[in-house]
Amino acid sequence: MKKLLILLVVLIAVSLSAADNLYLNGLNEATYIYRTAEDSLHSYFRDAFSFSLGYRSFTIGMKFLAELPKYSTDQNQLLADIDPNKLSTRWTERYLEYEKDNLLLHGGTITESFGSGMVFRAWEDLEFDTDTRLDGFLVKYDDKLKLKALYGALPNRNQSTRSDLAYGIDAQYPVTKSITAGASLLTMRTLNLLGIYNQQDVYAGRLSLADDGYDGSVEYAATSLFNNSGVNHEGTGINANANIYLTPSFARSLTLGAGYKYYDNFQYRLQDLKANNYHNETLADNSPAGSDEEGLQGTLDMTLTDYLALSTSYAEAWDSAYKKRMNDLYAELEWHLNYSTILFEYSHIEKLDKETDHWQQDLKPALSLSMPLRGYSFTAKAEYQYIEKVSHEATAWHYEPLLQLDLGKGNLSVSLQAESWWKDSSDMLNGIYWANAEIKYSMFKHTDLTLFAGKQAGGKVCRNGICRYVAPFQGVKLEAVTRF
């Protein structure tokens, strides 16, 4: 820490005589949360101030993080009073980087991936409290031959004061103008509950093809977990996809796509597996992705005219015993009329688990209209979700209709959303209701303010053209984001 601060002072001093070689970028994200929940502390504050300072080929970056106290998206982790373990102020994400010609040297916090991320991906997701970034050393060589090598550690899941270890190398090379080959090697040493470090090795190869009219890729990986207290295993992962681009006589353009996945004992912490379906659904809600699943996906994207477009996706997946199965369907029809857009959507997700005698389906038709309205951009959306479950011959179902209005003009955008849960029309008055509003205002070119108030059920939320997955929440959130 002291060495980094000393280096920072040196860079600033040098910049006085060569200011044209100095650049500074920064971001401050301040969030105040008032959560209305029983037995809750209610008030939470988080501020993340990060900056990067560069001089010629060197860059130094740091982040100051204050969590007073730390907010958990898990609704079961409520604080009745202030917990000293949840109060923290610290410097984090410290790194020093050197980049010149085709070489990059990076020491500190590492956010990186190999290939598609199936073999290795280190990233952070604040909404769902996921952080697999490493602290260590990274080397990248970016030319015709692309190389990545890293060696780092991250906190153990069960003992945050202890660390797990990961190191690996990734290479990629264009064999021809159209074909690119890649390979990855990764080793992880994880501390288990018995205090023993196991070892997991991953070997992978990939091939991608891109030319006029088509593209595709395939990745194969094999893994071995050993020194793991008697539960060693071998694993395999395969992921492939292909697209064909056509210009038929009956449409302006047509794209046909296909995908395939196969995972057997291929799950560990430092990876991001492709689900190969539109909604990114797992095979079963009670089993981790990658343990035992195989699946196929087909897609079709067609522009019929300048005003009409159709997109569809259908996927199926199953386990090796064919006792767990799922299918995922999505279709949309987009119609442009003058300055307005009408979008019809339909989603269908179905899952079957014979071992637990459980079946469920989720159907969601939706209609949205976007148009200019007296100088404002206006979007109205309606969904009518139906969920049905059968468990041990007992059937349960309910509806989750949703209405949303988005309005924007200049620096101001407003989004209103209302969602409900009820079993049938006679039960509407006794149902569960979520209503919320979000106001976003760009005060300056570098500062945005966002105010959220109300209650939301969680899941995928789209507001003013931006979609993301959010956790359930009830209360008030005030966010200020400043860039410099």
C-alpha positions in Angstrom: 0.0 0.0 0.0 2.7 2.5 0.9 4.7 1.6 -2.2 1.7 2.3 -4.4 1.1 5.7 -2.7 4.8 6.6 -3.1 4.6 5.7 -6.8 1.5 7.8 -7.2 3.4 10.9 -5.7 6.3 10.2 -8.1 4.0 10.1 -11.1 2.3 13.4 -10.1 5.7 15.0 -9.6 7.0 13.9 -13.0 3.8 15.1 -14.6 4.5 18.7 -13.6 7.2 18.8 -16.3 5.4 16.7 -18.9 1.6 17.3 -18.4 0.9 16.3 -22.0 1.8 12.7 -21.2 -0.4 12.5 -18.1 -4.0 11.4 -18.0 -6.5 10.9 -15.2 -9.8 9.0 -15.3 -12.1 8.4 -12.4 -15.5 7.2 -11.2 -17.4 7.8 -8.0 -20.5 5.7 -7.3 -22.4 6.7 -4.1 -25.5 4.8 -3.1 -27.9 5.3 -0.2 -30.4 2.5 0.5 -33.3 2.6 2.8 -34.8 -0.9 3.0 -38.3 -1.3 4.4 -38.1 -4.8 5.9 -38.9 -6.3 9.3 -36.0 -6.5 11.7 -33.8 -4.6 9.4 -31.3 -1.9 10.1 -33.0 0.0 7.3 -30.2 2.4 6.3 -27.2 1.4 4.2 -24.5 3.5 2.5 -21.9 2.5 -0.1 -19.4 4.7 -1.9 -16.9 3.5 -4.4 -14.3 6.0 -5.6 -11.9 4.7 -8.2 -9.3 6.3 -10.4 -6.6 5.5 -12.9 -3.6 7.7 -13.4 -1.4 7.2 -16.4 2.0 8.5 -17.5 3.4 7.3 -20.8 3.4 3.5 -20.6 2.5 3.3 -16.9 -1.0 3.2 -15.3 -1.8 3.0 -11.7 -5.4 2.4 -10.4 -7.0 2.2 -7.0 -10.5 2.2 -5.5 -11.6 3.4 -2.1 -14.7 1.4 -0.9 -16.9 2.4 2.0 -19.7 0.1 3.1 -21.6 1.4 6.1 -22.7 -1.2 6.6 -22.4 -3.7 3.7 -25.8 -4.3 2.0 -26.8 -7.8 1.2 -29.2 -8.6 -1.7 -30.2 -11.8 0.2 -33.5 -10.8 1.8 -32.9 -13.4 4.6 -29.7 -11.6 5.8 -31.4 -8.8 7.7 -29.5 -6.8 10.3 -31.5 -6.0 13.5 -28.6 -3.7 14.6 -25.3 -2.6 13.3 -22.9 -5.5 12.9 -19.2 -4.4 13.2 -18.2 -7.1 10.7 -20.4 -5.4 8.1 -18.8 -2.0 8.6 -15.7 -1.4 6.4 -13.7 1.3 4.7 -10.7 0.1 2.7 -8.6 0.6 -0.4 -9.2 -2.2 -2.9 -8.8 -2.9 -6.6 -5.2 -1.7 -6.5 -3.1 -2.3 -9.6 -0.1 -1.2 -11.5 0.1 -1.6 -15.3 2.7 -1.2 -18.0 1.8 -1.4 -21.6 4.0 -0.8 -24.6 4.0 -2.1 -28.1 2.2 -5.4 -27.9 3.1 -6.2 -24.2 1.0 -5.6 -21.1 2.2 -6.3 -17.5 -0.5 -6.0 -14.8 -0.1 -6.4 -11.1 -3.0 -6.2 -8.6 -6.7 -6.9 -9.0 -7.4 -9.0 -12.2 -10.6 -9.1 -14.2 -10.0 -11.4 -17.1 -11.4 -14.3 -19.2 -10.1 -17.1 -21.4 -12.0 -17.5 -24.7 -15.7 -17.5 -24.1 -15.3 -17.8 -20.4 -16.3 -21.4 -20.3 -12.9 -22.4 -18.9 -12.0 -19.2 -17.0 -13.6 -15.9 -16.1 -12.9 -13.6 -13.2 -15.5 -10.9 -12.7 -17.8 -9.0 -10.3 -21.6 -8.8 -10.1 -22.6 -6.3 -7.5 -26.4 -7.0 -7.8 -26.0 -10.6 -6.8 -22.9 -10.2 -4.6 -20.6 -12.3 -6.8 -16.9 -11.5 -7.0 -14.3 -13.9 -8.5 -11.6 -11.4 -9.3 -8.1 -12.4 -8.5 -5.2 -10.5 -6.9 -2.0 -11.4 -8.6 0.0 -10.9 -11.8 -1.1 -10.9 -15.4 0.9 -10.8 -18.7 -0.7 -10.2 -22.1 0.9 -10.2 -25.5 -1.4 -9.0 -28.2 -0.3 -9.5 -31.8 -1.0 -12.1 -34.4 -0.3 -14.5 -31.6 -2.3 -13.6 -28.5 -1.1 -14.8 -25.2 -2.4 -14.4 -21.6 -0.8 -15.8 -18.5 -1.8 -15.1 -14.9 -1.1 -16.2 -11.3 -3.3 -15.0 -8.5 -5.4 -15.7 -5.4 -8.9 -15.0 -4.3 -10.7 -15.3 -0.9 -11.9 -18.8 0.0 -15.7 -19.2 0.0 -15.9 -20.7 3.4 -13.0 -18.9 5.1 -12.7 -15.3 3.9 -9.4 -14.9 5.7 -7.8 -17.7 3.7 -7.0 -17.7 0.0 -7.5 -20.0 -3.0 -4.9 -20.1 -5.8 -5.3 -20.0 -9.5 -2.8 -19.9 -12.4 -3.1 -20.5 -16.1 -2.2 -19.6 -19.7 -4.3 -18.9 -22.8 -3.1 -18.7 -26.4 -4.9 -17.8 -29.6 -3.6 -17.8 -33.2 -5.1 -17.2 -36.7 -4.3 -20.4 -38.6 -5.7 -19.0 -41.8 -7.7 -15.9 -42.7 -10.9 -17.6 -41.7 -9.8 -20.0 -39.0 -8.5 -19.2 -35.5 -7.3 -21.7 -33.0 -6.9 -21.3 -29.2 -5.9 -23.4 -26.2 -6.1 -22.9 -22.4 -4.5 -24.4 -19.3 -5.8 -23.6 -15.9 -5.0 -24.9 -12.4 -6.9 -24.1 -9.2 -6.0 -25.0 -5.6 -9.0 -24.7 -3.3 -9.0 -25.0 0.5 -11.7 -27.5 1.5 -13.6 -27.7 4.8 -10.9 -30.2 6.1 -8.2 -27.7 5.7 -6.6 -29.4 2.7 -5.9 -27.8 -0.6 -7.3 -29.9 -3.5 -6.2 -29.4 -7.1 -8.2 -29.0 -10.2 -6.6 -29.0 -13.7 -8.4 -27.8 -16.8 -7.2 -28.4 -20.4 -9.1 -26.8 -23.2 -8.9 -26.2 -27.0 -11.1 -24.1 -29.2 -11.6 -23.4 -32.9 -13.5 -20.5 -34.6 -14.4 -20.0 -38.2 -15.6 -16.8 -39.8 -16.2 -16.0 -43.4 -18.7 -14.3 -45.7 -22.1 -15.9 -45.0 -21.2 -18.0 -42.0 -19.3 -18.2 -38.7 -19.0 -20.7 -35.8 -16.9 -21.9 -32.9 -16.4 -25.0 -30.8 -14.6 -25.4 -27.5 -13.7 -28.6 -25.7 -12.3 -28.9 -22.2 -11.4 -31.7 -19.8 -10.8 -31.3 -16.1 -9.4 -33.5 -13.3 -10.1 -32.8 -9.6 -7.9 -34.7 -7.2 -6.4 -34.5 -3.6 -10.0 -33.8 -2.7 -10.7 -36.0 0.4 -12.0 -39.0 -1.5 -14.3 -37.3 -3.9 -12.0 -36.9 -6.9 -13.6 -36.8 -10.4 -13.0 -36.3 -14.1 -15.1 -33.8 -16.1 -15.8 -32.7 -19.6 -17.2 -29.6 -21.2 -18.2 -28.9 -24.8 -19.8 -25.8 -26.3 -20.4 -25.1 -30.0 -22.4 -22.6 -32.1 -22.8 -21.7 -35.7 -24.6 -19.1 -37.8 -25.5 -18.9 -41.5 -26.4 -15.5 -43.0 -28.7 -15.6 -46.0 -30.5 -13.1 -48.3 -33.6 -15.0 -49.6 -36.0 -13.6 -52.1 -38.8 -13.4 -49.5 -36.9 -11.4 -46.9 -34.3 -8.7 -46.6 -32.1 -10.9 -44.5 -32.2 -14.3 -42.7 -29.9 -15.6 -40.0 -30.1 -19.2 -38.9 -28.2 -20.2 -35.8 -27.5 -23.4 -33.8 -25.9 -24.2 -30.5 -24.8 -27.3 -28.6 -23.6 -27.9 -25.0 -22.4 -30.9 -23.1 -21.3 -30.6 -19.4 -20.3 -33.6 -17.2 -18.8 -32.8 -13.8 -17.7 -29.6 -15.3 -18.4 -27.0 -12.7 -16.1 -24.9 -10.6 -15.9 -21.4 -9.3 -13.8 -19.6 -11.9 -16.0 -20.1 -15.0 -19.0 -18.7 -16.8 -20.9 -21.4 -18.6 -23.1 -20.7 -21.6 -26.7 -21.9 -21.0 -27.4 -22.1 -24.7 -31.0 -20.8 -24.4 -32.5 -17.4 -24.7 -33.4 -16.9 -21.0 -30.1 -18.2 -19.7 -32.0 -20.9 -17.7 -30.3 -23.8 -15.9 -31.4 -27.4 -16.5 -32.9 -27.6 -13.0 -33.3 -25.2 -10.1 -31.9 -27.6 -7.6 -28.6 -28.5 -9.4 -25.6 -26.4 -10.4 -25.0 -25.6 -14.0 -22.4 -27.9 -15.6 -22.8 -30.9 -13.3 -24.7 -33.1 -15.8 -26.5 -31.7 -18.8 -26.7 -31.7 -22.6 -28.6 -29.5 -24.9 -29.4 -28.0 -28.3 -30.5 -24.6 -29.4 -31.8 -23.2 -32.7 -32.4 -19.5 -33.6 -33.9 -17.6 -36.5 -33.6 -13.9 -37.1 -35.4 -12.5 -40.2 -35.9 -9.0 -41.5 -39.0 -9.3 -43.7 -39.2 -5.7 -44.8 -37.9 -2.3 -43.7 -40.8 -2.3 -41.2 -41.2 -5.9 -40.0 -38.7 -8.2 -38.2 -39.1 -11.7 -36.6 -36.8 -13.4 -34.1 -37.2 -16.8 -32.5 -35.1 -19.1 -30.3 -35.9 -22.7 -29.1 -33.7 -24.8 -26.9 -33.9 -28.2 -25.1 -31.7 -29.7 -22.5 -31.5 -33.0 -20.5 -29.3 -34.9 -18.1 -27.6 -38.3 -18.9 -30.4 -40.3 -17.3 -33.0 -38.3 -19.1 -34.8 -37.6 -15.8 -34.3 -33.9 -15.9 -35.4 -32.0 -18.9 -36.2 -28.5 -19.9 -37.2 -26.4 -22.9 -37.0 -22.7 -23.6 -38.9 -20.8 -26.3 -38.8 -17.1 -27.2 -40.3 -15.3 -30.1 -40.7 -11.7 -31.0 -42.3 -9.8 -33.9 -41.2 -6.1 -34.3 -43.3 -3.7 -36.4 -42.1 -0.2 -37.2 -44.8 2.2 -38.2 -43.7 5.8 -39.0 -41.9 6.8 -35.8 -43.6 4.2 -33.6 -42.6 0.6 -32.8 -44.9 -2.3 -31.7 -43.3 -5.3 -30.2 -45.0 -8.7 -29.6 -43.1 -11.2 -27.4 -43.8 -14.7 -26.2 -41.7 -16.7 -23.7 -42.2 -20.3 -22.7 -40.0 -22.2 -20.1 -40.8 -25.7 -19.1 -38.8 -28.0 -16.6 -39.3 -31.6 -15.6 -37.6 -33.4 -12.8 -38.7 -37.1 -12.5 -36.5 -37.7 -9.4 -38.4 -35.2 -7.3 -41.7 -35.7 -9.2 -41.8 -32.0 -10.1 -42.9 -30.2 -13.3 -43.3 -26.5 -13.9 -43.9 -24.1 -16.8 -43.7 -20.4 -17.2 -45.6 -18.6 -20.0 -45.2 -14.9 -20.7 -46.9 -13.1 -23.6 -46.0 -9.4 -23.7 -46.9 -6.3 -25.8 -45.1 -3.0 -25.9 -45.5 0.2 -27.8 -42.8 2.9 -28.3 -43.6 6.3 -29.9 -42.8 10.0 -29.6 -45.4 11.9 -27.6 -45.4 15.7 -27.6 -41.6 15.9 -27.6 -41.2 12.9 -25.2 -40.1 9.4 -25.9 -42.9 7.1 -24.6 -43.0 3.4 -24.1 -45.8 1.3 -22.6 -45.4 -2.4 -21.9 -47.8 -5.1 -20.7 -47.0 -8.7 -19.6 -49.3 -11.5 -18.5 -47.1 -14.2 -16.9 -48.7 -17.6 -16.0 -46.7 -20.0 -13.8 -47.9 -23.6 -13.1 -46.2 -26.2 -11.0 -47.1 -29.9 -10.3 -45.3 -31.6 -7.4 -46.3 -35.1 -6.2 -49.7 -34.8 -8.0 -50.4 -31.5 -6.3 -51.0 -28.7 -8.8 -50.5 -25.0 -8.1 -50.6 -22.0 -10.4 -50.7 -18.2 -10.3 -50.5 -15.1 -12.6 -48.0 -12.3 -12.5 -49.3 -9.5 -14.8 -47.0 -6.4 -15.2 -47.6 -2.9 -16.5 -44.7 -0.5 -17.2 -44.5 3.1 -18.6 -41.3 4.8 -19.6 -41.1 8.5 -20.4 -38.0 10.4 -21.3 -37.0 13.9 -22.6 -33.5 15.3 -22.7 -31.6 14.6 -19.4 -34.7 13.2 -17.6 -36.2 9.7 -17.8 -39.0 8.3 -15.7 -40.1 4.7 -15.4 -43.2 3.5 -13.6 -43.9 -0.2 -13.0 -46.7 -2.2 -11.4 -46.7 -6.0 -10.9 -49.0 -8.3 -9.1 -49.3 -12.0 -8.0 -52.7 -13.7 -7.8 -54.2 -17.1 -8.3 -57.3 -16.3 -10.3 -59.5 -13.2 -11.0 -61.6 -13.8 -7.9 -58.4 -13.5 -5.8 -57.1 -10.3 -7.3 -57.9 -8.1 -4.2 -56.1 -10.5 -1.9 -53.0 -10.8 -4.2 -49.5 -9.5 -3.7 -48.6 -6.2 -5.4 -45.3 -4.6 -6.3 -45.2 -1.0 -7.5 -42.2 1.2 -8.0 -40.9 4.2 -9.8 -37.4 5.2 -11.0 -36.3 8.7 -12.0 -33.0 9.3 -13.7 -31.5 12.7 -14.3 -28.2 13.7 -15.9 -27.2 16.8 -13.9 -24.1 17.4 -16.0 -22.2 15.6 -18.7 -20.4 13.7 -16.0 -23.0 13.1 -13.2 -26.2 11.0 -13.2 -28.7 10.8 -10.4 -31.0 7.9 -10.0 -33.9 7.6 -7.5 -35.8 4.4 -7.0 -38.7 4.1 -4.7 -41.1 1.2 -4.1 -41.1 -2.6 -4.3 -39.8 -4.9 -7.0 -40.0 -8.7 -7.3 -36.6 -9.1 -8.9 -35.5 -10.8 -12.1 -34.9 -9.2 -15.5 -35.9 -5.6 -15.5 -35.8 -3.3 -18.6 -36.0 0.5 -18.2 -35.6 3.0 -21.0 -33.8 0.5 -23.3 -31.4 -0.9 -20.6 -31.9 -4.4 -19.3 -30.3 -6.1 -16.3 -31.1 -8.7 -13.7 -31.9 -7.4 -10.2 -32.5 -8.9 -6.8 -35.9 -8.4 -4.9 -36.0 -5.1 -3.1 -38.4 -2.9 -1.1 -37.5 0.6 -0.1 -35.7 3.6 -1.5 -32.4 3.8 -3.4 -30.5 7.0 -4.3 -27.5 6.7 -6.6 -25.1 9.3 -7.8 -22.6 8.4 -10.4 -19.8 10.9 -11.3 -17.2 10.4 -14.1 -14.1 12.5 -14.5 
